[in-house]
Amino acid sequence: MTVTPVKPQRPTTTLFFSACVATLGTWYTAGYFNCALNVPQAYVISWIRHVECRRHENHENHTENYILWCGPLTEYEESLVLRDNVKLNTIWSIINSIVAAGLIVSAFSFSCFMKRFGLKGTIYIASASHLTGSLLAALISAVEVYELLIVGRLLCGFAEGLTGMGAVMYVSEITPVKLRGAFGTIPMVMLVLGFLTANALGLPMLLGTKERWPILLALQSIPVIIMCICLPFCPDSPRQLFLMKGDKIGAEKTLIWLRKNADVQDELAAMQRELEMQNKGEIGPPVPLFGIFKDQYLRYIFGICAVPMAVKQFSGK
């Protein structure tokens, strides 16, 4: 009896390049974005107070609002300014939490974007949203309108949700089955690198100062721009080409480029079998978001995924 040897699956430079490009402007940027505002927090709060003070300049000096926003503060009073100024505390809370609103919107709309524009198209749309938000954040100190920071962070949060899901799917679909575990760690590595970069650049001797903190926020657009420049050189997902667009030749060329090997017939055959099962109705329709809770097995899987993610979020990370 002849045993067919298992073909080794090795990472290639083209595969690694595509995975790193897709996660650079998405997960790396997400890590940077989530930390960048926390580093110069005291300066941002002081700037918001200054903006509100300018808006109360025409008020008489003895009014309560004028004293609240424009009155001098000691170092101890500055440490308690959020407690004593309810409106300032509300503004700061909205600036921080508005990102979650963008994430929720993107979570419910991702499937629509993916079906309409594909994975790469969705990443491009999210990149445009993120660049717009970064531009608004870069302009806030010049125009002295903190509402732009709120809108900018909403757009960046929406982009973060789209790219977070899109990049993971893209990396998974271009990677051979036996390498998906290893390549699946790249998004998290990029996220941590983004954390480190934001914290390093936020040091007082670099950009963590009263004058330079807007630059710290604006720099989050650089990895997005680099990704947008390099992403056209990365192929579409072979699975998307084969199963959704019916482009079998394009899928084969993509696999050959990613694997640096012309022998990709096994992967194409697996996609063909999946396509035939779809056509025969042997694979059920996509499960909607709330449909997860109607199936016992899916509820179980959802619980396994949700618990560690909830613990991570409530830990403040």
PyMOL commands that set and color helices and strands:
alter all, ss='L'
color gray80, all
select helices_A, chain A and resi 13-36+41-55+64-70+75-79+81-84+86-143+147-174+177-183+186-201+213-218+221-233+238-244+248-259+265-280+289-294+296-314
alter helices_A, ss='H'
color red, helices_A
deselect
rebuild
show_as cartoon
